[in-house]
Amino acid sequence: MELNNPVSTNNNQHVHRDDVGARIGMWLFLFTELLLFGGMFLVYAVYRMKYPDQFHLSAMEMNTTIGTLNTIILLTSSLTMVLSIAAIQKKNKFLSVVFVSTTLILGFMFLIDKYFEWSHEIHNGNYPGSEVLLNKKNGEILFFGLYYAMTGLHGLHVIIGMIVLSFMLVFLLRDKITFDNYVKLENAGLYWHLVDIIWIFLFPLFYLIQ
Amino acid sequence: MSNYNNEEKKNHVIDYGTYIFVWLGLLALTSLTVTVAGIHLGNYTLIVGLLIALTKASLVIAIFMHIKVEDPIFKVFIGIVLLTLLAIFILTFIDYSFR
């Protein structure tokens, strides 16, 4: 087909392409992610209601500064993500590449932060199955269990998002994503924003209990 | 046919400025939620924190995820999913409270 079409750029308009359908597909996937995290938030809600004081006590050990820093990092990465889409819409490939790269760097910074945060907790002996933790009350064990499960699953999503964005970077550089065909970048962006939204809720629930 | 209309709608490019403005709003809400958490409001701390989180999430969905300029069917989908999630929460809490 393509061999017979030296003017294939003009014919691109006639190739069947359904960007809205592609985005609906992405949203449907995001809904399943929402239910996955929703289930964990539900467990958190029930146990927080059952052990309010012990959740309070455990949350005092969380580092609010690191949590706030990570919130700012992820919000900024969401901005650079959406700016990369705006840039490619305006036919500015260079700026789009810069913004996707910045998003990747910010994602990496988030993970570094998370590494220090977890190391600190593990150093204090607050890790699943540890001697220190098992001697605490049920509510505190549950708090730290949920903390590791939820921020861990979220961190896994950050890593997956970064892998997806690395592919987008390659697509951009190879002109597989262009100003008139950028639905891949949009869908990668949707995933990245979902990860951001999950963090927006994790932040007050784990770091802001005073 | 409707596809072409959607393509046209999508071409309404949102300006860089709008995104930066929304980002500043998100940062402001973050500092607000951290500040509020420092004040002793008792049980209201959780409610205020969650309300601010909801506002932030709505901003991200509406502007960053383009739902504001997206086809209306997306809003319907999101509404149904959120109601489902809400129903799961309410039913669980009813079950838990009367156990």
Chai-1 contact restraints between the chains, C-beta under 6 A:
chainA,res_idxA,chainB,res_idxB,connection_type,confidence,min_distance_angstrom,max_distance_angstrom,comment,restraint_id
A,V20,B,N6,contact,1.0,0.0,6.0,A-B,restraint_1
A,V20,B,D71,contact,1.0,0.0,6.0,A-B,restraint_2
A,F31,B,V81,contact,1.0,0.0,6.0,A-B,restraint_3
A,G38,B,L85,contact,1.0,0.0,6.0,A-B,restraint_4
A,L42,B,T92,contact,1.0,0.0,6.0,A-B,restraint_5
A,V46,B,Y96,contact,1.0,0.0,6.0,A-B,restraint_6
A,T68,B,V34,contact,1.0,0.0,6.0,A-B,restraint_7
A,T71,B,T30,contact,1.0,0.0,6.0,A-B,restraint_8
A,L75,B,L26,contact,1.0,0.0,6.0,A-B,restraint_9
A,S78,B,F64,contact,1.0,0.0,6.0,A-B,restraint_10
A,L79,B,Y19,contact,1.0,0.0,6.0,A-B,restraint_11
A,L79,B,W23,contact,1.0,0.0,6.0,A-B,restraint_12
A,V82,B,Y19,contact,1.0,0.0,6.0,A-B,restraint_13
A,V82,B,F64,contact,1.0,0.0,6.0,A-B,restraint_14
A,L83,B,Y19,contact,1.0,0.0,6.0,A-B,restraint_15
A,A86,B,Y16,contact,1.0,0.0,6.0,A-B,restraint_16
A,Q89,B,V13,contact,1.0,0.0,6.0,A-B,restraint_17
A,L190,B,M65,contact,1.0,0.0,6.0,A-B,restraint_18
A,H193,B,V60,contact,1.0,0.0,6.0,A-B,restraint_19
A,H193,B,F64,contact,1.0,0.0,6.0,A-B,restraint_20
A,H193,B,M65,contact,1.0,0.0,6.0,A-B,restraint_21
A,I197,B,A57,contact,1.0,0.0,6.0,A-B,restraint_22
A,I197,B,V60,contact,1.0,0.0,6.0,A-B,restraint_23
A,I200,B,A53,contact,1.0,0.0,6.0,A-B,restraint_24
A,I200,B,K56,contact,1.0,0.0,6.0,A-B,restraint_25
A,I200,B,A57,contact,1.0,0.0,6.0,A-B,restraint_26
A,F201,B,A53,contact,1.0,0.0,6.0,A-B,restraint_27
A,P204,B,G49,contact,1.0,0.0,6.0,A-B,restraint_28
A,P204,B,A53,contact,1.0,0.0,6.0,A-B,restraint_29
A,L208,B,A37,contact,1.0,0.0,6.0,A-B,restraint_30
A,L208,B,G49,contact,1.0,0.0,6.0,A-B,restraint_31
A,Q210,B,A37,contact,1.0,0.0,6.0,A-B,restraint_32
